[in-house]
Amino acid sequence: MKTRLTDDPAEAAALIRRGKLVAFPTETVYGLGADAWDVKAVAALFNAKGRPRDNPLIVHIAALRQLDAVAVCISEWARALMEHFFPGSLTVVVRRRAPLPTIVTAGLDTVAVRMPSLAVTRAFLRACACPVAAPSANRSGRPSATTWQAVQNDLGGRIDAILRGEPCAKGIESTVVDCSAGMPRLLRAGATSIEALRMVVPGLRTAATAHDVAAAGDTAARSPGMRHRHYAPDARVVLVNDPSEVEPHGDHAYIGLSKPAEPADFGQCYVAGSAQDYARVLFDFFRRCESAGIRTIYCQVITERGIGRAVMDRLRRAATRA
């Protein structure tokens, strides 16, 4: 299969309506989309990624009027979060409407829903005229793709098309909140901070770490990206408190907020200007390290405030080899 490259949202949407697989940009990371009603297309999506079938997908919508087609019994908390953060980098888990194919939700009675904010994504989703089921556009377990070139490297020849866009501005996946029962609970830290969420839902519950969420069993299963090894490059990822802990070497890399004494002695080095910058470049840095043959990537830990919580979640998961 030859993967088509296009800059036209309408052309990409026409392929979705024909049952094809299309990668598309969002403000967080690139997604790999299929018509959520098309069981055959969604099955092909799982196969293209090598994604386990017990890992649910996020359903992307262009407008809130599409919500009732895929969800029922939407709580007031869920509606409040959608009102404040849709369109944006928040995914809300709600009760699934029965006609939605269970392959999308990994057999669960809940569905994860998101409305991205990037203009080209919204134009694409409007033109699709259907909910679009989409995980991140990368091979399963790999760092998420934040450029169309990264999508091409991972999935070229396995999917039908890539809707090209600029590098993703946030660089880290959406936040996932479970609103399917009782007080909302954070399932996955992401580009929307818990501090912002608590301005709307002061009682929002959290799990301390991705490991804690995974231990919650069915609750964890409701969130994409929480049940399997994820975000990991081929190189070994090691967390450090300060670059002074690391001996520079040509096949080592470093990324963090603090500048090493000899940054030029690393094979790859990136000093982020802020936690937001760290999040934006992290997955692309992992991929550049792979291309350069880096064996070990040293990542500085940061304070878990704002997007720092999501950065640390991804770093811990990337550093877990099993």
N, C-alpha and C positions, 0 to 999 in steps of 0.2 A: 504494500500500500504506500502510495506517495502522499505525504502530508502537505496539504495546500496551505500557503501563507496568504492572509488577506488583511486589509486594513478597513474593510467595509462591514459594519455590524449587520446590515441587512443580508449580505451574502452569507455571513456566518450563521445567522438565524435561519435562513432557508435550508441550510444543511441540517440543523437541529430538527426542523419540521419534517425532514426526510429520514429521520432515524439515524443520523450520523453523530459522530463524536467531535466536539469542538472545544478546544482550550480557549480561555478568554481571560483578559486582565480584570482585576479588581483593585481597590485601594490597598488591600491586605496582601494577598498572594494570587497567583494565577489559578483559576479553577478549570476543571475538565468536565464539560457539560454534556448531558443527554436529556431528551424529553422525559420528564418524570413519569409520564403515563405510558411510555413505551418500554415494556419489560425487556424486550430483546436488546434495545439500545443500552439500557442500564446494565444488563448482564455483560454486554460487550465492554462497557466502561470498566467494570470490575476486572475483567480479563486484561484489558489494555494496561491498567495500573499494576496488576498483580496484587490486588487488594482483597483481603479476606472478606467473605460475604457476611461475617458477623460484625462488620464495622459500618455503621449507618452513614448515609450521605446527608448533606445539607441541601434542602430545597430552596432555590433562589427564585424570588418573585420580583416583578417590576412594580407592582402596586398592591396596596392592602386589599383591594377587591378580590385578588387571587387567593387570599388567605383561606376563605371559607371553602374553597374547593379541596383543600388538603388537610384542614384542621377543624376540630370541633371543641366545644367547651373551653373556650379561651378565657382565662381568668382575667380579673381586673388588673392584677399585677403585670401579666403579660401584655395587656393592652397599653398600660402605662409605659412600660419599657419600649414597646414599639413606637408609641407616640413620640418619645424623646430621642430614640436612637435609630429609628428607621427613616430614611436610608442611612446606612452606616456599617460599622464593623462589629455589630452584635448579632449573634445567632440565638434565637429563642426556641426552646424545646416545649412543644405543646402536644395535646392529644391528637392522634392521627384520625383523619376521616377515612372510613372503611374503604372507599374505592381506590385510594392511593395504593399502588402496588407495594406489597410487603418487602420486595427486594430492595426498595429505596430505604426502608427503615430497619433493615436487618431483622425483620420479623417482629419488631417492637410495636406497641400500641401508641407510640409517640413519634413525632416528626420534628426535625430541626429545621427552622425556617430563617432565612436571611434576606434582606433587601440591600444590596451594595449601593454605595453612593457615587462611584466613579461614573462620569457622564457616558463614556463609551460603553460601559457595562450596562447601564440603564437603557441605552438605546438598543443594545443587543437583546436584552431581556424583553423589552416591549415588542420588538420585531419577532421574537420567538412565539409570542402569543400563547405560551404554555409555561407552567412551572418547570424550572430546569434543575435537575438533580446534579450536584457537582461536588466532588472532593477536590483537594488540591491537585494541580496538574503536574504530577511527578510520579516516578515509580514508587510503589509502596515502601515505606520505611526511609526513603531518601529525604534530604532537606527539601522543603517546599521551594517551588520555582517562583522567583520574583522578576524574571525577565522572560520574554518570549524565546530567547536563545536557549535558556535553561530548559524550557518545555521541549524545544526541538531536540536538545541533547538527550533528554530522558525518554521522550515519547514519539519522536520522529519515526515515521513508518508504521506506527501502531495506532494512530488516530487519524481522522479525516482532515482536520484543519486546525490552524492556530489563528485566532484573531489577535493581531499584533497591537501592542500598546506600549506606553512608556514603562520604565521600571517601576514596580509597585512602591507607592509613597510610604506605606507603613511597614511593609516587609515582614510582617508577622500575622498569623492567622486571626480570625475573628474570635472574640470572647463568646463562650457558650454558657447560657444560663437556663437551667431547668425550671420551667413554670408549669409543669404538667400536674403537680400536686402540692398543695400547701404553699408555704413561704418559698419564694424562688431561691435556688441554690446555684452557686457558681460551679460549673463542671470543668471548664477549661479557661484559664487566664488567656487574655489576648489583647488585641489592639485597643479595645475599650476598657478603661481602667475600672477596678472595683470601687475606687473613690467616686468616680462619676456615676456608677450604677447606684451606689448608696445614697446619692442625692435624690434619687427617685424611689428606691426601695431601701429604706434605712435598715430593715431587718434582714437583708440579703445574707444567706448563709454561705459559708465557704468550706472547702477542704484545704488543709494546709499545703499539701503538695500533690503532684500528679500521682504519686504512689498511694496517697490516702484515697484519692478518687478511685483509682483502680481497685482498691480493696473494698470499695462500696458495691461491687458486683453489678447488679442490674442498673443502679443509678449511673455508674460509669459508662455502661454500655449505651446509654442514651446520647452520649457525646462522641462525635467523630474524633479520631486521633488519640484516644485514651487507653485502648486495650492492647495495643501492639507497639513494638519498638518503632520509634518515629524520629524524624528530623536529623538522622545521623549520617554524617559523611563516612567515607571509607577510612579516613585517618582516625587515629585515637584522639578523643577529646578529653582534656584534663582541665579541671577548674582550679584556679589559683586566686589568692587574695590580693596579690601584688606582683607586678612584673619582675621585681627583684628576686622572686622565688624561682625564676626560670633562667637556665643557662642558654643564651642565644646559640642557634645552630642553623645551618643552611637547610636542613630538612625539618625544622621546627617552624611553627607559625604562632603569632600572638595577636589577640584582639582584646581590647578593653578600653576603659576610660583613662587609665594612667599610662603615661609614656615610658617605655623601657629606656634604660640608660643607653643601649646601643641598638636602636630599632633596625638599622641597616644590616645587622648581623643575622636577622631572621630571614628565612626563605620567603615569608609573607608576613606583613605587619600592618595592622590598622588600629589607629588610636581614634576612638569615637569622641565626638564633641559633646554628646549628651546620651542619656538612656534611649531617647527616641532615635538618634542616629545609630546607636548600637543595634537596636531592633531592626532598623531599615536595612542594614548591610549584612546582618549575621548570616543568613542562608546563602547569599551571594558570595560572602567570604569563604564559607565552607566549600562551595563549589570551585572557587578560584584556587583554593589550597589543593583540592583533588587534582585539578589540571596541572598544577605545578609539582605534583609528586610529593607533597608534604606528608610526613608520617605521623606527626603529633601536632595538635592544635591546642595551645594554651589559651584559655578564656578566663578573663577576670570576672569574678563574681561582683554583683552590684546590689545596691539596696533595693529591696522588694517593695518599692512604692511606685504607683502609676504603672507605666508599661514595664518597669523593672521586674515586676512580678512575672509577667509573661516571658521576658528574656530569660529569667532564671529557670522557669519551668522548661523552656526549650533546651537550655544548656544542660540541665540535669538529665533530661531524657536522652540527649545526644551523647552524654558521657556514660550512659548505661549500655554496656556491650551486649547484654543478653536480650 
